[in-house]
Amino acid sequence: MSLAKKIVAGFTQVGLAIAALAVVIQVLFGQYFLTGDFVANLMALIRQIGDAGMIGLIALGVILWIFTMSRSESGSS
């Protein structure tokens, strides 16, 4: 089970790094990276969470809790 958690944590970290790279490339160069307009998709997700009111706030808290748990279990800081 520990190996599975490490693998999932590794994929999560790689995914977050690719997402950050996509935002930087699109902001600096105005070009899409890999899957298209990442910044617009990210803004739409944030808008949907904001429009959901209290449920969106709870969902955001759960998402942040999951990310902090996976980072603390993988030994990253």
N, CA, C, O and CB atoms as a CASP TS submission, in Angstrom:
PFRMAT TS
TARGET T0000
AUTHOR 0000-0000-0000
METHOD Language model
MODEL 1
PARENT N/A
ATOM      1  N   MET     1       0.821  -1.190   0.000  1.00  0.00           N
ATOM      2  CA  MET     1       0.000   0.000   0.000  1.00  0.00           C
ATOM      3  C   MET     1       0.867   1.257   0.000  1.00  0.00           C
ATOM      4  O   MET     1       0.518   2.261  -0.621  1.00  0.00           O
ATOM      5  CB  MET     1      -0.935  -0.004   1.202  1.00  0.00           C
ATOM      6  N   SER     2       1.978   1.194   0.689  1.00  0.00           N
ATOM      7  CA  SER     2       2.873   2.341   0.754  1.00  0.00           C
ATOM      8  C   SER     2       3.442   2.663  -0.623  1.00  0.00           C
ATOM      9  O   SER     2       3.601   3.832  -0.976  1.00  0.00           O
ATOM     10  CB  SER     2       4.006   2.078   1.749  1.00  0.00           C
ATOM     11  N   LEU     3       3.748   1.627  -1.397  1.00  0.00           N
ATOM     12  CA  LEU     3       4.277   1.839  -2.742  1.00  0.00           C
ATOM     13  C   LEU     3       3.233   2.525  -3.618  1.00  0.00           C
ATOM     14  O   LEU     3       3.564   3.418  -4.399  1.00  0.00           O
ATOM     15  CB  LEU     3       4.713   0.500  -3.373  1.00  0.00           C
ATOM     16  N   ALA     4       1.988   2.113  -3.491  1.00  0.00           N
ATOM     17  CA  ALA     4       0.913   2.727  -4.283  1.00  0.00           C
ATOM     18  C   ALA     4       0.765   4.204  -3.934  1.00  0.00           C
ATOM     19  O   ALA     4       0.574   5.031  -4.825  1.00  0.00           O
ATOM     20  CB  ALA     4      -0.423   1.990  -4.049  1.00  0.00           C
ATOM     21  N   LYS     5       0.850   4.543  -2.660  1.00  0.00           N
ATOM     22  CA  LYS     5       0.752   5.940  -2.241  1.00  0.00           C
ATOM     23  C   LYS     5       1.913   6.760  -2.800  1.00  0.00           C
ATOM     24  O   LYS     5       1.726   7.904  -3.214  1.00  0.00           O
ATOM     25  CB  LYS     5       0.725   6.040  -0.709  1.00  0.00           C
ATOM     26  N   LYS     6       3.102   6.179  -2.812  1.00  0.00           N
ATOM     27  CA  LYS     6       4.265   6.893  -3.352  1.00  0.00           C
ATOM     28  C   LYS     6       4.118   7.119  -4.851  1.00  0.00           C
ATOM     29  O   LYS     6       4.488   8.176  -5.363  1.00  0.00           O
ATOM     30  CB  LYS     6       5.558   6.114  -3.063  1.00  0.00           C
ATOM     31  N   ILE     7       3.580   6.135  -5.548  1.00  0.00           N
ATOM     32  CA  ILE     7       3.391   6.277  -6.990  1.00  0.00           C
ATOM     33  C   ILE     7       2.362   7.361  -7.291  1.00  0.00           C
ATOM     34  O   ILE     7       2.577   8.199  -8.167  1.00  0.00           O
ATOM     35  CB  ILE     7       2.955   4.939  -7.613  1.00  0.00           C
ATOM     36  N   VAL     8       1.245   7.346  -6.568  1.00  0.00           N
ATOM     37  CA  VAL     8       0.207   8.362  -6.764  1.00  0.00           C
ATOM     38  C   VAL     8       0.747   9.748  -6.414  1.00  0.00           C
ATOM     39  O   VAL     8       0.473  10.716  -7.124  1.00  0.00           O
ATOM     40  CB  VAL     8      -1.040   8.040  -5.906  1.00  0.00           C
ATOM     41  N   ALA     9       1.508   9.850  -5.331  1.00  0.00           N
ATOM     42  CA  ALA     9       2.097  11.135  -4.945  1.00  0.00           C
ATOM     43  C   ALA     9       3.062  11.625  -6.019  1.00  0.00           C
ATOM     44  O   ALA     9       3.107  12.818  -6.317  1.00  0.00           O
ATOM     45  CB  ALA     9       2.823  11.015  -3.591  1.00  0.00           C
ATOM     46  N   GLY    10       3.831  10.714  -6.597  1.00  0.00           N
ATOM     47  CA  GLY    10       4.757  11.091  -7.663  1.00  0.00           C
ATOM     48  C   GLY    10       4.027  11.613  -8.883  1.00  0.00           C
ATOM     49  O   GLY    10       4.423  12.627  -9.458  1.00  0.00           O
ATOM     50  N   PHE    11       2.948  10.921  -9.289  1.00  0.00           N
ATOM     51  CA  PHE    11       2.162  11.385 -10.433  1.00  0.00           C
ATOM     52  C   PHE    11       1.510  12.736 -10.146  1.00  0.00           C
ATOM     53  O   PHE    11       1.419  13.584 -11.034  1.00  0.00           O
ATOM     54  CB  PHE    11       1.090  10.352 -10.795  1.00  0.00           C
ATOM     55  N   THR    12       1.061  12.933  -8.920  1.00  0.00           N
ATOM     56  CA  THR    12       0.455  14.206  -8.544  1.00  0.00           C
ATOM     57  C   THR    12       1.470  15.338  -8.643  1.00  0.00           C
ATOM     58  O   THR    12       1.155  16.413  -9.153  1.00  0.00           O
ATOM     59  CB  THR    12      -0.118  14.131  -7.125  1.00  0.00           C
ATOM     60  N   GLN    13       2.679  15.102  -8.161  1.00  0.00           N
ATOM     61  CA  GLN    13       3.720  16.130  -8.223  1.00  0.00           C
ATOM     62  C   GLN    13       4.096  16.450  -9.664  1.00  0.00           C
ATOM     63  O   GLN    13       4.307  17.613 -10.009  1.00  0.00           O
ATOM     64  CB  GLN    13       4.959  15.680  -7.449  1.00  0.00           C
ATOM     65  N   VAL    14       4.180  15.426 -10.504  1.00  0.00           N
ATOM     66  CA  VAL    14       4.489  15.653 -11.918  1.00  0.00           C
ATOM     67  C   VAL    14       3.360  16.438 -12.579  1.00  0.00           C
ATOM     68  O   VAL    14       3.612  17.351 -13.365  1.00  0.00           O
ATOM     69  CB  VAL    14       4.717  14.308 -12.655  1.00  0.00           C
ATOM     70  N   GLY    15       2.124  16.084 -12.264  1.00  0.00           N
ATOM     71  CA  GLY    15       0.978  16.796 -12.832  1.00  0.00           C
ATOM     72  C   GLY    15       0.952  18.262 -12.443  1.00  0.00           C
ATOM     73  O   GLY    15       0.675  19.129 -13.271  1.00  0.00           O
ATOM     74  N   LEU    16       1.242  18.535 -11.175  1.00  0.00           N
ATOM     75  CA  LEU    16       1.274  19.927 -10.718  1.00  0.00           C
ATOM     76  C   LEU    16       2.415  20.702 -11.371  1.00  0.00           C
ATOM     77  O   LEU    16       2.264  21.884 -11.678  1.00  0.00           O
ATOM     78  CB  LEU    16       1.410  19.982  -9.194  1.00  0.00           C
ATOM     79  N   ALA    17       3.553  20.048 -11.584  1.00  0.00           N
ATOM     80  CA  ALA    17       4.677  20.712 -12.248  1.00  0.00           C
ATOM     81  C   ALA    17       4.331  21.031 -13.699  1.00  0.00           C
ATOM     82  O   ALA    17       4.665  22.106 -14.196  1.00  0.00           O
ATOM     83  CB  ALA    17       5.940  19.832 -12.183  1.00  0.00           C
ATOM     84  N   ILE    18       3.663  20.102 -14.379  1.00  0.00           N
ATOM     85  CA  ILE    18       3.254  20.351 -15.765  1.00  0.00           C
ATOM     86  C   ILE    18       2.215  21.468 -15.824  1.00  0.00           C
ATOM     87  O   ILE    18       2.250  22.298 -16.732  1.00  0.00           O
ATOM     88  CB  ILE    18       2.691  19.062 -16.404  1.00  0.00           C
ATOM     89  N   ALA    19       1.292  21.494 -14.864  1.00  0.00           N
ATOM     90  CA  ALA    19       0.286  22.557 -14.830  1.00  0.00           C
ATOM     91  C   ALA    19       0.946  23.916 -14.624  1.00  0.00           C
ATOM     92  O   ALA    19       0.583  24.888 -15.286  1.00  0.00           O
ATOM     93  CB  ALA    19      -0.741  22.293 -13.718  1.00  0.00           C
ATOM     94  N   ALA    20       1.905  23.988 -13.717  1.00  0.00           N
ATOM     95  CA  ALA    20       2.615  25.252 -13.486  1.00  0.00           C
ATOM     96  C   ALA    20       3.387  25.674 -14.733  1.00  0.00           C
ATOM     97  O   ALA    20       3.405  26.854 -15.083  1.00  0.00           O
ATOM     98  CB  ALA    20       3.576  25.122 -12.285  1.00  0.00           C
ATOM     99  N   LEU    21       4.019  24.723 -15.398  1.00  0.00           N
ATOM    100  CA  LEU    21       4.749  25.024 -16.629  1.00  0.00           C
ATOM    101  C   LEU    21       3.801  25.526 -17.713  1.00  0.00           C
ATOM    102  O   LEU    21       4.138  26.451 -18.452  1.00  0.00           O
ATOM    103  CB  LEU    21       5.505  23.783 -17.122  1.00  0.00           C
ATOM    104  N   ALA    22       2.619  24.922 -17.811  1.00  0.00           N
ATOM    105  CA  ALA    22       1.640  25.351 -18.809  1.00  0.00           C
ATOM    106  C   ALA    22       1.209  26.796 -18.565  1.00  0.00           C
ATOM    107  O   ALA    22       1.082  27.572 -19.512  1.00  0.00           O
ATOM    108  CB  ALA    22       0.415  24.424 -18.791  1.00  0.00           C
ATOM    109  N   VAL    23       0.986  27.159 -17.313  1.00  0.00           N
ATOM    110  CA  VAL    23       0.583  28.534 -16.986  1.00  0.00           C
ATOM    111  C   VAL    23       1.700  29.502 -17.346  1.00  0.00           C
ATOM    112  O   VAL    23       1.446  30.537 -17.961  1.00  0.00           O
ATOM    113  CB  VAL    23       0.223  28.663 -15.483  1.00  0.00           C
ATOM    114  N   VAL    24       2.928  29.180 -16.971  1.00  0.00           N
ATOM    115  CA  VAL    24       4.055  30.073 -17.248  1.00  0.00           C
ATOM    116  C   VAL    24       4.258  30.252 -18.748  1.00  0.00           C
ATOM    117  O   VAL    24       4.451  31.375 -19.214  1.00  0.00           O
ATOM    118  CB  VAL    24       5.337  29.531 -16.605  1.00  0.00           C
ATOM    119  N   ILE    25       4.218  29.169 -19.501  1.00  0.00           N
ATOM    120  CA  ILE    25       4.413  29.273 -20.952  1.00  0.00           C
ATOM    121  C   ILE    25       3.307  30.103 -21.590  1.00  0.00           C
ATOM    122  O   ILE    25       3.573  30.936 -22.456  1.00  0.00           O
ATOM    123  CB  ILE    25       4.459  27.875 -21.593  1.00  0.00           C
ATOM    124  N   GLN    26       2.063  29.878 -21.162  1.00  0.00           N
ATOM    125  CA  GLN    26       0.967  30.629 -21.761  1.00  0.00           C
ATOM    126  C   GLN    26       1.016  32.103 -21.390  1.00  0.00           C
ATOM    127  O   GLN    26       0.692  32.955 -22.217  1.00  0.00           O
ATOM    128  CB  GLN    26      -0.358  30.038 -21.340  1.00  0.00           C
ATOM    129  N   VAL    27       1.414  32.420 -20.166  1.00  0.00           N
ATOM    130  CA  VAL    27       1.491  33.821 -19.755  1.00  0.00           C
ATOM    131  C   VAL    27       2.657  34.527 -20.451  1.00  0.00           C
ATOM    132  O   VAL    27       2.505  35.648 -20.935  1.00  0.00           O
ATOM    133  CB  VAL    27       1.642  33.925 -18.225  1.00  0.00           C
ATOM    134  N   LEU    28       3.807  33.878 -20.500  1.00  0.00           N
ATOM    135  CA  LEU    28       4.986  34.519 -21.083  1.00  0.00           C
ATOM    136  C   LEU    28       4.932  34.605 -22.602  1.00  0.00           C
ATOM    137  O   LEU    28       5.274  35.638 -23.177  1.00  0.00           O
ATOM    138  CB  LEU    28       6.224  33.776 -20.672  1.00  0.00           C
ATOM    139  N   PHE    29       4.508  33.535 -23.251  1.00  0.00           N
ATOM    140  CA  PHE    29       4.594  33.467 -24.700  1.00  0.00           C
ATOM    141  C   PHE    29       3.251  33.547 -25.409  1.00  0.00           C
ATOM    142  O   PHE    29       3.209  33.737 -26.625  1.00  0.00           O
ATOM    143  CB  PHE    29       5.274  32.215 -25.091  1.00  0.00           C
ATOM    144  N   GLY    30       2.155  33.405 -24.675  1.00  0.00           N
ATOM    145  CA  GLY    30       0.841  33.458 -25.296  1.00  0.00           C
ATOM    146  C   GLY    30       0.503  32.235 -26.116  1.00  0.00           C
ATOM    147  O   GLY    30      -0.463  32.251 -26.879  1.00  0.00           O
ATOM    148  N   GLN    31       1.276  31.178 -25.976  1.00  0.00           N
ATOM    149  CA  GLN    31       1.047  29.949 -26.740  1.00  0.00           C
ATOM    150  C   GLN    31       0.473  28.877 -25.835  1.00  0.00           C
ATOM    151  O   GLN    31       0.759  28.830 -24.638  1.00  0.00           O
ATOM    152  CB  GLN    31       2.354  29.453 -27.394  1.00  0.00           C
ATOM    153  N   TYR    32      -0.344  28.015 -26.428  1.00  0.00           N
ATOM    154  CA  TYR    32      -0.912  26.910 -25.673  1.00  0.00           C
ATOM    155  C   TYR    32       0.145  25.841 -25.460  1.00  0.00           C
ATOM    156  O   TYR    32       1.016  25.636 -26.306  1.00  0.00           O
ATOM    157  CB  TYR    32      -2.140  26.325 -26.394  1.00  0.00           C
ATOM    158  N   PHE    33       0.063  25.165 -24.330  1.00  0.00           N
ATOM    159  CA  PHE    33       1.016  24.103 -23.996  1.00  0.00           C
ATOM    160  C   PHE    33       0.255  22.796 -23.862  1.00  0.00           C
ATOM    161  O   PHE    33      -0.632  22.686 -23.016  1.00  0.00           O
ATOM    162  CB  PHE    33       1.797  24.429 -22.680  1.00  0.00           C
ATOM    163  N   LEU    34       0.571  21.837 -24.652  1.00  0.00           N
ATOM    164  CA  LEU    34       0.016  20.480 -24.657  1.00  0.00           C
ATOM    165  C   LEU    34      -1.474  20.436 -24.985  1.00  0.00           C
ATOM    166  O   LEU    34      -1.839  20.088 -26.108  1.00  0.00           O
ATOM    167  CB  LEU    34       0.247  19.834 -23.319  1.00  0.00           C
ATOM    168  N   THR    35      -2.332  20.776 -24.047  1.00  0.00           N
ATOM    169  CA  THR    35      -3.759  20.481 -24.222  1.00  0.00           C
ATOM    170  C   THR    35      -4.620  21.695 -24.550  1.00  0.00           C
ATOM    171  O   THR    35      -5.846  21.584 -24.538  1.00  0.00           O
ATOM    172  CB  THR    35      -4.285  19.843 -22.987  1.00  0.00           C
ATOM    173  N   GLY    36      -4.047  22.805 -24.832  1.00  0.00           N
ATOM    174  CA  GLY    36      -4.868  23.955 -25.182  1.00  0.00           C
ATOM    175  C   GLY    36      -4.780  25.077 -24.168  1.00  0.00           C
ATOM    176  O   GLY    36      -3.749  25.278 -23.527  1.00  0.00           O
ATOM    177  N   ASP    37      -5.864  25.796 -24.034  1.00  0.00           N
ATOM    178  CA  ASP    37      -5.907  27.009 -23.233  1.00  0.00           C
ATOM    179  C   ASP    37      -6.026  26.667 -21.749  1.00  0.00           C
ATOM    180  O   ASP    37      -7.124  26.683 -21.192  1.00  0.00           O
ATOM    181  CB  ASP    37      -7.074  27.901 -23.672  1.00  0.00           C
ATOM    182  N   PHE    38      -4.912  26.362 -21.120  1.00  0.00           N
ATOM    183  CA  PHE    38      -4.883  25.915 -19.729  1.00  0.00           C
ATOM    184  C   PHE    38      -5.322  27.015 -18.779  1.00  0.00           C
ATOM    185  O   PHE    38      -6.040  26.746 -17.816  1.00  0.00           O
ATOM    186  CB  PHE    38      -3.488  25.437 -19.357  1.00  0.00           C
ATOM    187  N   VAL    39      -4.907  28.240 -19.029  1.00  0.00           N
ATOM    188  CA  VAL    39      -5.249  29.355 -18.144  1.00  0.00           C
ATOM    189  C   VAL    39      -6.759  29.598 -18.146  1.00  0.00           C
ATOM    190  O   VAL    39      -7.348  29.830 -17.091  1.00  0.00           O
ATOM    191  CB  VAL    39      -4.500  30.635 -18.572  1.00  0.00           C
ATOM    192  N   ALA    40      -7.387  29.547 -19.317  1.00  0.00           N
ATOM    193  CA  ALA    40      -8.836  29.740 -19.388  1.00  0.00           C
ATOM    194  C   ALA    40      -9.572  28.609 -18.661  1.00  0.00           C
ATOM    195  O   ALA    40     -10.568  28.851 -17.979  1.00  0.00           O
ATOM    196  CB  ALA    40      -9.297  29.816 -20.858  1.00  0.00           C
ATOM    197  N   ASN    41      -9.082  27.386 -18.808  1.00  0.00           N
ATOM    198  CA  ASN    41      -9.699  26.260 -18.106  1.00  0.00           C
ATOM    199  C   ASN    41      -9.548  26.404 -16.600  1.00  0.00           C
ATOM    200  O   ASN    41     -10.484  26.120 -15.852  1.00  0.00           O
ATOM    201  CB  ASN    41      -9.084  24.939 -18.570  1.00  0.00           C
ATOM    202  N   LEU    42      -8.389  26.837 -16.153  1.00  0.00           N
ATOM    203  CA  LEU    42      -8.148  27.041 -14.731  1.00  0.00           C
ATOM    204  C   LEU    42      -9.039  28.155 -14.183  1.00  0.00           C
ATOM    205  O   LEU    42      -9.598  28.030 -13.094  1.00  0.00           O
ATOM    206  CB  LEU    42      -6.671  27.369 -14.482  1.00  0.00           C
ATOM    207  N   MET    43      -9.166  29.232 -14.935  1.00  0.00           N
ATOM    208  CA  MET    43     -10.032  30.333 -14.505  1.00  0.00           C
ATOM    209  C   MET    43     -11.497  29.899 -14.460  1.00  0.00           C
ATOM    210  O   MET    43     -12.236  30.316 -13.568  1.00  0.00           O
ATOM    211  CB  MET    43      -9.869  31.538 -15.445  1.00  0.00           C
ATOM    212  N   ALA    44     -11.922  29.070 -15.407  1.00  0.00           N
ATOM    213  CA  ALA    44     -13.296  28.565 -15.401  1.00  0.00           C
ATOM    214  C   ALA    44     -13.546  27.687 -14.179  1.00  0.00           C
ATOM    215  O   ALA    44     -14.617  27.750 -13.576  1.00  0.00           O
ATOM    216  CB  ALA    44     -13.585  27.776 -16.688  1.00  0.00           C
ATOM    217  N   LEU    45     -12.565  26.871 -13.813  1.00  0.00           N
ATOM    218  CA  LEU    45     -12.699  26.033 -12.624  1.00  0.00           C
ATOM    219  C   LEU    45     -12.811  26.886 -11.361  1.00  0.00           C
ATOM    220  O   LEU    45     -13.644  26.618 -10.495  1.00  0.00           O
ATOM    221  CB  LEU    45     -11.507  25.074 -12.511  1.00  0.00           C
ATOM    222  N   ILE    46     -11.974  27.904 -11.263  1.00  0.00           N
ATOM    223  CA  ILE    46     -12.020  28.800 -10.102  1.00  0.00           C
ATOM    224  C   ILE    46     -13.355  29.543 -10.051  1.00  0.00           C
ATOM    225  O   ILE    46     -13.924  29.726  -8.975  1.00  0.00           O
ATOM    226  CB  ILE    46     -10.848  29.810 -10.149  1.00  0.00           C
ATOM    227  N   ARG    47     -13.851  29.968 -11.204  1.00  0.00           N
ATOM    228  CA  ARG    47     -15.137  30.662 -11.265  1.00  0.00           C
ATOM    229  C   ARG    47     -16.272  29.738 -10.817  1.00  0.00           C
ATOM    230  O   ARG    47     -17.172  30.166 -10.095  1.00  0.00           O
ATOM    231  CB  ARG    47     -15.403  31.179 -12.694  1.00  0.00           C
ATOM    232  N   GLN    48     -16.230  28.467 -11.244  1.00  0.00           N
ATOM    233  CA  GLN    48     -17.270  27.517 -10.843  1.00  0.00           C
ATOM    234  C   GLN    48     -17.247  27.283  -9.335  1.00  0.00           C
ATOM    235  O   GLN    48     -18.297  27.212  -8.697  1.00  0.00           O
ATOM    236  CB  GLN    48     -17.093  26.184 -11.586  1.00  0.00           C
ATOM    237  N   ILE    49     -16.054  27.164  -8.771  1.00  0.00           N
ATOM    238  CA  ILE    49     -15.947  26.977  -7.317  1.00  0.00           C
ATOM    239  C   ILE    49     -16.475  28.213  -6.598  1.00  0.00           C
ATOM    240  O   ILE    49     -17.165  28.094  -5.586  1.00  0.00           O
ATOM    241  CB  ILE    49     -14.477  26.695  -6.900  1.00  0.00           C
ATOM    242  N   GLY    50     -16.156  29.390  -7.110  1.00  0.00           N
ATOM    243  CA  GLY    50     -16.636  30.626  -6.497  1.00  0.00           C
ATOM    244  C   GLY    50     -18.136  30.792  -6.609  1.00  0.00           C
ATOM    245  O   GLY    50     -18.772  31.299  -5.686  1.00  0.00           O
ATOM    246  N   ASP    51     -18.715  30.370  -7.734  1.00  0.00           N
ATOM    247  CA  ASP    51     -20.161  30.484  -7.922  1.00  0.00           C
ATOM    248  C   ASP    51     -20.942  29.496  -7.063  1.00  0.00           C
ATOM    249  O   ASP    51     -22.139  29.679  -6.839  1.00  0.00           O
ATOM    250  CB  ASP    51     -20.508  30.274  -9.377  1.00  0.00           C
ATOM    251  N   ALA    52     -20.274  28.454  -6.584  1.00  0.00           N
ATOM    252  CA  ALA    52     -20.965  27.428  -5.801  1.00  0.00           C
ATOM    253  C   ALA    52     -21.179  27.854  -4.354  1.00  0.00           C
ATOM    254  O   ALA    52     -21.846  27.142  -3.604  1.00  0.00           O
ATOM    255  CB  ALA    52     -20.182  26.131  -5.839  1.00  0.00           C
ATOM    256  N   GLY    53     -20.638  28.983  -3.947  1.00  0.00           N
ATOM    257  CA  GLY    53     -20.848  29.490  -2.595  1.00  0.00           C
ATOM    258  C   GLY    53     -20.180  28.620  -1.538  1.00  0.00           C
ATOM    259  O   GLY    53     -19.005  28.273  -1.655  1.00  0.00           O
ATOM    260  N   MET    54     -20.943  28.274  -0.507  1.00  0.00           N
ATOM    261  CA  MET    54     -20.399  27.516   0.620  1.00  0.00           C
ATOM    262  C   MET    54     -19.938  26.126   0.188  1.00  0.00           C
ATOM    263  O   MET    54     -18.917  25.640   0.674  1.00  0.00           O
ATOM    264  CB  MET    54     -21.442  27.397   1.731  1.00  0.00           C
ATOM    265  N   ILE    55     -20.671  25.481  -0.712  1.00  0.00           N
ATOM    266  CA  ILE    55     -20.280  24.153  -1.193  1.00  0.00           C
ATOM    267  C   ILE    55     -18.937  24.245  -1.929  1.00  0.00           C
ATOM    268  O   ILE    55     -18.092  23.363  -1.781  1.00  0.00           O
ATOM    269  CB  ILE    55     -21.379  23.558  -2.129  1.00  0.00           C
ATOM    270  N   GLY    56     -18.738  25.297  -2.711  1.00  0.00           N
ATOM    271  CA  GLY    56     -17.468  25.496  -3.398  1.00  0.00           C
ATOM    272  C   GLY    56     -16.328  25.712  -2.424  1.00  0.00           C
ATOM    273  O   GLY    56     -15.217  25.227  -2.637  1.00  0.00           O
ATOM    274  N   LEU    57     -16.608  26.445  -1.352  1.00  0.00           N
ATOM    275  CA  LEU    57     -15.591  26.677  -0.333  1.00  0.00           C
ATOM    276  C   LEU    57     -15.217  25.375   0.370  1.00  0.00           C
ATOM    277  O   LEU    57     -14.043  25.127   0.648  1.00  0.00           O
ATOM    278  CB  LEU    57     -16.084  27.707   0.687  1.00  0.00           C
ATOM    279  N   ILE    58     -16.209  24.554   0.653  1.00  0.00           N
ATOM    280  CA  ILE    58     -15.941  23.252   1.268  1.00  0.00           C
ATOM    281  C   ILE    58     -15.149  22.366   0.309  1.00  0.00           C
ATOM    282  O   ILE    58     -14.202  21.696   0.720  1.00  0.00           O
ATOM    283  CB  ILE    58     -17.262  22.559   1.672  1.00  0.00           C
ATOM    284  N   ALA    59     -15.535  22.363  -0.963  1.00  0.00           N
ATOM    285  CA  ALA    59     -14.817  21.559  -1.958  1.00  0.00           C
ATOM    286  C   ALA    59     -13.373  22.016  -2.087  1.00  0.00           C
ATOM    287  O   ALA    59     -12.466  21.190  -2.183  1.00  0.00           O
ATOM    288  CB  ALA    59     -15.516  21.638  -3.321  1.00  0.00           C
ATOM    289  N   LEU    60     -13.157  23.320  -2.090  1.00  0.00           N
ATOM    290  CA  LEU    60     -11.800  23.849  -2.162  1.00  0.00           C
ATOM    291  C   LEU    60     -10.990  23.423  -0.941  1.00  0.00           C
ATOM    292  O   LEU    60      -9.820  23.064  -1.068  1.00  0.00           O
ATOM    293  CB  LEU    60     -11.826  25.380  -2.277  1.00  0.00           C
ATOM    294  N   GLY    61     -11.603  23.461   0.236  1.00  0.00           N
ATOM    295  CA  GLY    61     -10.921  23.019   1.452  1.00  0.00           C
ATOM    296  C   GLY    61     -10.539  21.548   1.386  1.00  0.00           C
ATOM    297  O   GLY    61      -9.447  21.167   1.807  1.00  0.00           O
ATOM    298  N   VAL    62     -11.436  20.722   0.860  1.00  0.00           N
ATOM    299  CA  VAL    62     -11.140  19.288   0.723  1.00  0.00           C
ATOM    300  C   VAL    62     -10.001  19.064  -0.258  1.00  0.00           C
ATOM    301  O   VAL    62      -9.117  18.245  -0.007  1.00  0.00           O
ATOM    302  CB  VAL    62     -12.390  18.515   0.262  1.00  0.00           C
ATOM    303  N   ILE    63     -10.014  19.784  -1.373  1.00  0.00           N
ATOM    304  CA  ILE    63      -8.943  19.648  -2.369  1.00  0.00           C
ATOM    305  C   ILE    63      -7.601  20.049  -1.757  1.00  0.00           C
ATOM    306  O   ILE    63      -6.609  19.341  -1.928  1.00  0.00           O
ATOM    307  CB  ILE    63      -9.245  20.516  -3.623  1.00  0.00           C
ATOM    308  N   LEU    64      -7.562  21.169  -1.051  1.00  0.00           N
ATOM    309  CA  LEU    64      -6.318  21.610  -0.420  1.00  0.00           C
ATOM    310  C   LEU    64      -5.857  20.627   0.643  1.00  0.00           C
ATOM    311  O   LEU    64      -4.659  20.377   0.777  1.00  0.00           O
ATOM    312  CB  LEU    64      -6.496  22.993   0.196  1.00  0.00           C
ATOM    313  N   TRP    65      -6.788  20.069   1.395  1.00  0.00           N
ATOM    314  CA  TRP    65      -6.441  19.080   2.413  1.00  0.00           C
ATOM    315  C   TRP    65      -5.822  17.841   1.769  1.00  0.00           C
ATOM    316  O   TRP    65      -4.840  17.303   2.280  1.00  0.00           O
ATOM    317  CB  TRP    65      -7.683  18.690   3.232  1.00  0.00           C
ATOM    318  N   ILE    66      -6.390  17.385   0.647  1.00  0.00           N
ATOM    319  CA  ILE    66      -5.838  16.212  -0.049  1.00  0.00           C
ATOM    320  C   ILE    66      -4.425  16.500  -0.519  1.00  0.00           C
ATOM    321  O   ILE    66      -3.541  15.658  -0.364  1.00  0.00           O
ATOM    322  CB  ILE    66      -6.727  15.811  -1.249  1.00  0.00           C
ATOM    323  N   PHE    67      -4.193  17.679  -1.094  1.00  0.00           N
ATOM    324  CA  PHE    67      -2.848  18.005  -1.574  1.00  0.00           C
ATOM    325  C   PHE    67      -1.848  18.112  -0.428  1.00  0.00           C
ATOM    326  O   PHE    67      -0.713  17.653  -0.559  1.00  0.00           O
ATOM    327  CB  PHE    67      -2.874  19.310  -2.360  1.00  0.00           C
ATOM    328  N   THR    68      -2.246  18.707   0.685  1.00  0.00           N
ATOM    329  CA  THR    68      -1.307  18.815   1.802  1.00  0.00           C
ATOM    330  C   THR    68      -1.036  17.458   2.426  1.00  0.00           C
ATOM    331  O   THR    68       0.081  17.204   2.877  1.00  0.00           O
ATOM    332  CB  THR    68      -1.842  19.775   2.858  1.00  0.00           C
ATOM    333  N   MET    69      -2.028  16.584   2.464  1.00  0.00           N
ATOM    334  CA  MET    69      -1.820  15.231   2.983  1.00  0.00           C
ATOM    335  C   MET    69      -0.866  14.450   2.090  1.00  0.00           C
ATOM    336  O   MET    69       0.016  13.753   2.591  1.00  0.00           O
ATOM    337  CB  MET    69      -3.159  14.487   3.103  1.00  0.00           C
ATOM    338  N   SER    70      -1.028  14.556   0.776  1.00  0.00           N
ATOM    339  CA  SER    70      -0.152  13.803  -0.128  1.00  0.00           C
ATOM    340  C   SER    70       1.275  14.347  -0.079  1.00  0.00           C
ATOM    341  O   SER    70       2.232  13.586  -0.227  1.00  0.00           O
ATOM    342  CB  SER    70      -0.693  13.857  -1.573  1.00  0.00           C
ATOM    343  N   ARG    71       1.425  15.639   0.123  1.00  0.00           N
ATOM    344  CA  ARG    71       2.773  16.206   0.223  1.00  0.00           C
ATOM    345  C   ARG    71       3.448  15.807   1.525  1.00  0.00           C
ATOM    346  O   ARG    71       4.644  15.515   1.531  1.00  0.00           O
ATOM    347  CB  ARG    71       2.720  17.726   0.112  1.00  0.00           C
ATOM    348  N   SER    72       2.704  15.788   2.635  1.00  0.00           N
ATOM    349  CA  SER    72       3.302  15.429   3.906  1.00  0.00           C
ATOM    350  C   SER    72       3.648  13.955   3.961  1.00  0.00           C
ATOM    351  O   SER    72       4.632  13.588   4.604  1.00  0.00           O
ATOM    352  CB  SER    72       2.373  15.786   5.040  1.00  0.00           C
ATOM    353  N   GLU    73       2.872  13.090   3.307  1.00  0.00           N
ATOM    354  CA  GLU    73       3.167  11.666   3.311  1.00  0.00           C
ATOM    355  C   GLU    73       4.326  11.328   2.394  1.00  0.00           C
ATOM    356  O   GLU    73       5.021  10.338   2.623  1.00  0.00           O
ATOM    357  CB  GLU    73       1.946  10.879   2.905  1.00  0.00           C
ATOM    358  N   SER    74       4.554  12.145   1.339  1.00  0.00           N
ATOM    359  CA  SER    74       5.660  11.862   0.422  1.00  0.00           C
ATOM    360  C   SER    74       6.982  12.413   0.941  1.00  0.00           C
ATOM    361  O   SER    74       8.028  12.160   0.343  1.00  0.00           O
ATOM    362  CB  SER    74       5.364  12.444  -0.951  1.00  0.00           C
ATOM    363  N   GLY    75       6.956  13.158   2.036  1.00  0.00           N
ATOM    364  CA  GLY    75       8.177  13.688   2.611  1.00  0.00           C
ATOM    365  C   GLY    75       8.627  15.003   2.029  1.00  0.00           C
ATOM    366  O   GLY    75       9.716  15.478   2.350  1.00  0.00           O
ATOM    367  N   SER    76       7.806  15.614   1.167  1.00  0.00           N
ATOM    368  CA  SER    76       8.158  16.906   0.594  1.00  0.00           C
ATOM    369  C   SER    76       7.766  18.010   1.545  1.00  0.00           C
ATOM    370  O   SER    76       6.941  17.822   2.439  1.00  0.00           O
ATOM    371  CB  SER    76       7.483  17.106  -0.768  1.00  0.00           C
ATOM    372  N   SER    77       8.367  19.161   1.342  1.00  0.00           N
ATOM    373  CA  SER    77       7.978  20.323   2.154  1.00  0.00           C
ATOM    374  C   SER    77       7.636  21.483   1.282  1.00  0.00           C
ATOM    375  O   SER    77       7.285  22.551   1.784  1.00  0.00           O
ATOM    376  CB  SER    77       9.081  20.715   3.119  1.00  0.00           C
TER
END
